[in-house]
Amino acid sequence: MRPFDYSSAADIAEATRLVAASPSTRYIAGGTTLLDLMKLNVETPARLVDINRLGARHAYMNEVSTLPDGGLRIGALVRNSDLAWSTVVKERYPVLSEALLAGASGQIRNMASVGGNLMQRTRCYYFRDTAMPCNKRQPGSGCSAIDGHNRIHAVLGTSSQCIATSPGDMPVALAALDAVVRVSGPQGERTIPLVDFHLLPGTHPERETVLRQGEIITAVDVPALPWARRSHYRKVRDRASYAFALASAAVALDLDGTRIRDARVALGGVGTKPWRSREAERALVGQPATPAAFRAAAEAALRDAKAYRENGFKIELAKRTMVRALTTVTAMA
């Protein structure tokens, strides 16, 4: 790890000013990803700005609160464990609680923040190995994964420049729930739909989000969705805990008897960003809640998937994971 300067910001204005002043400055809250990458010299910030004191001035950043429309505002400094075990989250949005509890370990969830989770970087072997070419780490150097070991890599949203998988669980659930990210920066405040927050790699895989220099995530809003009580997160991985998804599905269904009035579907472990599948949702709406309808929706969701040498199994695995999640939701009271 290289030497760095450290500052602790007292409010949002100070934090954004410090980070906007230098591209080599980073925010730190729990540090569960950033510190790992610093130890590997993948991230080499000249300064870290600690934002954990911001909640003293901006209380909402530490809270889960109910919005006037019945939705939730989740502060960016809320720890993953606290959000996962929140009574209101477990009751109204079980898919979000389940996704959080499927991630990492209890110790890491106790430290990881909601804002940091959204900024989590890929687990690609080559991204984390500074001896290997990686366009995400060093633009123009090449993508070692395309012709290398790519079992864990993406099959949706890839490009000739990068096939790294988006690693998170929580962002997949939030994508399915139509969440909106609230940010603040030198130019003021703005809101970004979560489905637009993360970028596809395209020709610039080094750009992972739409955040501008100095902008900070302050909260995430989850709209009221009464039928999200019938939701579920299913994750398939190499071992039962502390492992990233090979495939996952966040689903919610609005049922009129046995017919589907509305649906939400997002996939994880298979895309270069949290993958909201409008194709699957369109295939489900108006259909009976049957295995055949679920399979047809899964086929639609993975229609554009592209396999590489070692990860072709993910396409069928993702389909089966989605069908299982939908089947589980249908059985809920």
Secondary structure, DSSP 8 states (H G I E B T S, - for coil): ----EEEE-SSHHHHHHHHHT-TTEEEESS-TTHHHHHHTTS---SEEEE-TTHHHHSGGGG-EEE-TTS-EEEETT-BHHHHHT-HHHHHH-HHHHHHHHTSS-HHHHHH-BHHHHHT-----TTTT-TTS-BTTTSTTS-BTTTTS--TTS-SBS-BTTB------SHHHHHHHTT-EEEEEETTEEEEEEHHHHB---TT-TT--BS--TT-EEEEEEE---GGGGSEEEEEE-SSSSS---SEEEEEEEEEETTEEEEEEEEEESSBSS-EE-HHHHHHHTTSBSSHHHHHHHHHHHTTT----TTTTHHHHHHHHHHHHHHHHHHT--
